[in-house]
């Protein structure tokens, strides 16, 4: 097959996204148009339909709607406030304490809910008024919130890691989950370092309510432990082999529901809204996965991955240069495309190249997801950036200036993850999940 057809597939997809065609429609339509040029009409339609069905016919994908449901329950279940109070207890004495609390809360809430956007909204709504009262610059507070919330996409349970498992051909979800801890924590720590430096420079001190009695501290820990227990129960069960990721997602829903009922923070009306939101998000994600399956088949059939691989290797056969090129391409892609579709499209293209150069697929997963997490906080299509601005009512042009130092340090951390495999592979090997 002439690989120039694959080139036109890529051009058509980019053209559709440039004219604001919804990403899932752009993926499906560009793939179908190319399929019509290389196959009879009826065969192309039949093949596309089969690929959509087989793309979403995966037991592992059942975990996604349940984790989304658990996250939505927790969003409305009073979890954010308890985690924020716990974060204040841990980092409340640091310079720029409220910024540090924001970062740590995003890490914890993102891990519990599995959603960067949910973390940015829930934690932002809780902390933004307090930060304004303490005299924090609005653009700085928003930048802290937007830059740190994607850490929850690496710290399990994470839907992004489940999507990678499916699109990569069945990478162990347990190994991906345990591997995500160190990169996710590094993302949060990187933001903390930047926030510390800026807070010292601008004179943001310790929050005046940071000094609490021992009794208040114990109450705060007691209130937060049940929420954090979700991570221990679900991840511990998956890694220990007690249940699969899908079964763990079901347990997460039950755990979150019981916890919210005990807190008396959700009503029957909330349950209806939660179910509607979960159905909408699940439908979008499954359609994206199905459409991306068509594109993956079309790319393989037209030889597009081979074309890109040959092009990259024609520039250099040095693994360092190739991995830097991958990261630059992904950083640019992340500025214009959300994480899930970018993951679905570029994993089949870059993973074979990385494998040929000796990169473990778990290591590759951490690199590509960390890379695309940075894109969530960068314009022009950074969803966390826009959510953060809507919560704080800050001007996006001001926030962009404030978020640049965070992005710069995150890119340095990305290079560490890319070129130090042990960051991604130490924990999976320690637990015997990979060789």
ChimeraX attribute file (.defattr): number of C-alpha atoms within 10 A of each C-alpha:
attribute: neighborCount
match mode: 1-to-1
recipient: residues
	/A:1	9
	/A:2	10
	/A:3	18
	/A:4	13
	/A:5	20
	/A:6	24
	/A:7	17
	/A:8	15
	/A:9	25
	/A:10	18
	/A:11	13
	/A:12	19
	/A:13	20
	/A:14	17
	/A:15	14
	/A:16	17
	/A:17	18
	/A:18	12
	/A:19	9
	/A:20	10
	/A:21	15
	/A:22	11
	/A:23	19
	/A:24	19
	/A:25	16
	/A:26	22
	/A:27	29
	/A:28	21
	/A:29	20
	/A:30	22
	/A:31	27
	/A:32	21
	/A:33	13
	/A:34	21
	/A:35	25
	/A:36	14
	/A:37	11
	/A:38	15
	/A:39	12
	/A:40	10
	/A:41	13
	/A:42	10
	/A:43	13
	/A:44	19
	/A:45	15
	/A:46	10
	/A:47	16
	/A:48	23
	/A:49	15
	/A:50	14
	/A:51	20
	/A:52	20
	/A:53	15
	/A:54	13
	/A:55	21
	/A:56	20
	/A:57	13
	/A:58	12
	/A:59	11
	/A:60	18
	/A:61	21
	/A:62	18
	/A:63	23
	/A:64	26
	/A:65	23
	/A:66	23
	/A:67	27
	/A:68	26
	/A:69	28
	/A:70	25
	/A:71	26
	/A:72	24
	/A:73	29
	/A:74	26
	/A:75	24
	/A:76	17
	/A:77	23
	/A:78	18
	/A:79	26
	/A:80	29
	/A:81	19
	/A:82	20
	/A:83	26
	/A:84	26
	/A:85	18
	/A:86	25
	/A:87	25
	/A:88	25
	/A:89	19
	/A:90	16
	/A:91	20
	/A:92	23
	/A:93	19
	/A:94	20
	/A:95	21
	/A:96	27
	/A:97	25
	/A:98	30
	/A:99	29
	/A:100	30
	/A:101	27
	/A:102	30
	/A:103	31
	/A:104	27
	/A:105	32
	/A:106	37
	/A:107	29
	/A:108	24
	/A:109	32
	/A:110	31
	/A:111	28
	/A:112	29
	/A:113	33
	/A:114	29
	/A:115	26
	/A:116	29
	/A:117	24
	/A:118	23
	/A:119	34
	/A:120	33
	/A:121	23
	/A:122	22
	/A:123	28
	/A:124	29
	/A:125	17
	/A:126	16
	/A:127	21
	/A:128	23
	/A:129	13
	/A:130	14
	/A:131	22
	/A:132	13
	/A:133	9
	/A:134	16
	/A:135	10
	/A:136	21
	/A:137	14
	/A:138	20
	/A:139	23
	/A:140	22
	/A:141	26
	/A:142	33
	/A:143	31
	/A:144	28
	/A:145	36
	/A:146	34
	/A:147	32
	/A:148	33
	/A:149	36
	/A:150	32
	/A:151	34
	/A:152	32
	/A:153	26
	/A:154	32
	/A:155	27
	/A:156	27
	/A:157	34
	/A:158	25
	/A:159	23
	/A:160	22
	/A:161	29
	/A:162	26
	/A:163	22
	/A:164	25
	/A:165	22
	/A:166	20
	/A:167	21
	/A:168	18
	/A:169	9
	/A:170	13
	/A:171	17
	/A:172	18
	/A:173	25
	/A:174	25
	/A:175	23
	/A:176	30
	/A:177	23
	/A:178	26
	/A:179	28
	/A:180	31
	/A:181	21
	/A:182	20
	/A:183	23
	/A:184	23
	/A:185	17
	/A:186	19
	/A:187	30
	/A:188	24
	/A:189	20
	/A:190	23
	/A:191	26
	/A:192	22
	/A:193	14
	/A:194	19
	/A:195	26
	/A:196	20
	/A:197	13
	/A:198	17
	/A:199	22
	/A:200	13
	/A:201	11
	/A:202	12
	/A:203	13
	/A:204	22
	/A:205	18
	/A:206	18
	/A:207	18
	/A:208	10
	/A:209	9
	/A:210	16
	/A:211	14
	/A:212	9
	/A:213	8
	/A:214	9
	/A:215	8
	/A:216	12
	/A:217	17
	/A:218	13
	/A:219	11
	/A:220	19
	/A:221	16
	/A:222	13
	/A:223	18
	/A:224	20
	/A:225	13
	/A:226	16
	/A:227	23
	/A:228	16
	/A:229	13
	/A:230	21
	/A:231	19
	/A:232	12
	/A:233	14
	/A:234	24
	/A:235	23
	/A:236	16
	/A:237	18
	/A:238	23
	/A:239	20
	/A:240	12
	/A:241	11
	/A:242	12
	/A:243	16
	/A:244	20
	/A:245	28
	/A:246	21
	/A:247	17
	/A:248	22
	/A:249	25
	/A:250	21
	/A:251	20
	/A:252	26
	/A:253	22
	/A:254	16
	/A:255	21
	/A:256	26
	/A:257	19
	/A:258	14
	/A:259	20
	/A:260	21
	/A:261	13
	/A:262	11
	/A:263	13
	/A:264	11
	/A:265	15
	/A:266	19
	/A:267	12
	/A:268	8
	/A:269	8
	/A:270	15
	/A:271	15
	/A:272	11
	/A:273	13
	/A:274	21
	/A:275	14
	/A:276	13
	/A:277	15
	/A:278	22
	/A:279	15
	/A:280	11
	/A:281	14
	/A:282	18
	/A:283	13
	/A:284	13
	/A:285	21
	/A:286	19
	/A:287	17
	/A:288	22
	/A:289	27
	/A:290	26
	/A:291	30
	/A:292	26
	/A:293	26
	/A:294	26
	/A:295	27
	/A:296	24
	/A:297	17
	/A:298	22
	/A:299	25
	/A:300	15
	/A:301	17
	/A:302	23
	/A:303	19
	/A:304	23
	/A:305	23
	/A:306	18
	/A:307	17
	/A:308	17
	/A:309	17
	/A:310	13
	/A:311	11
	/A:312	17
	/A:313	15
	/A:314	9
	/A:315	11
	/A:316	12
	/A:317	11
	/A:318	10
	/A:319	17
	/A:320	13
	/A:321	14
	/A:322	19
	/A:323	22
	/A:324	14
	/A:325	14
	/A:326	19
	/A:327	20
	/A:328	13
	/A:329	13
	/A:330	23
	/A:331	21
	/A:332	14
	/A:333	17
	/A:334	26
	/A:335	19
	/A:336	18
	/A:337	22
	/A:338	18
	/A:339	24
	/A:340	18
	/A:341	20
	/A:342	19
	/A:343	25
	/A:344	24
	/A:345	19
	/A:346	18
	/A:347	19
	/A:348	18
	/A:349	19
	/A:350	19
	/A:351	19
	/A:352	17
	/A:353	22
	/A:354	19
	/A:355	12
	/A:356	10
	/A:357	15
	/A:358	10
	/A:359	19
	/A:360	16
	/A:361	19
	/A:362	24
	/A:363	22
	/A:364	21
	/A:365	26
	/A:366	27
	/A:367	25
	/A:368	25
	/A:369	25
	/A:370	27
	/A:371	28
	/A:372	24
	/A:373	29
	/A:374	28
	/A:375	29
	/A:376	27
	/A:377	32
	/A:378	26
	/A:379	17
	/A:380	15
	/A:381	16
	/A:382	22
	/A:383	21
	/A:384	30
	/A:385	28
	/A:386	25
	/A:387	22
	/A:388	32
	/A:389	25
	/A:390	16
	/A:391	18
	/A:392	21
	/A:393	14
	/A:394	19
	/A:395	14
	/A:396	19
	/A:397	10
	/A:398	15
	/A:399	23
	/A:400	19
	/A:401	12
	/A:402	20
	/A:403	23
	/A:404	15
	/A:405	17
	/A:406	23
	/A:407	21
	/A:408	14
	/A:409	16
	/A:410	25
	/A:411	19
	/A:412	12
	/A:413	18
	/A:414	22
	/A:415	16
	/A:416	16
	/A:417	23
	/A:418	24
	/A:419	16
	/A:420	12
	/A:421	17
	/A:422	16
	/A:423	19
	/A:424	26
	/A:425	24
	/A:426	15
	/A:427	20
	/A:428	21
	/A:429	15
	/A:430	11
	/A:431	13
	/A:432	11
	/A:433	17
	/A:434	14
	/A:435	7
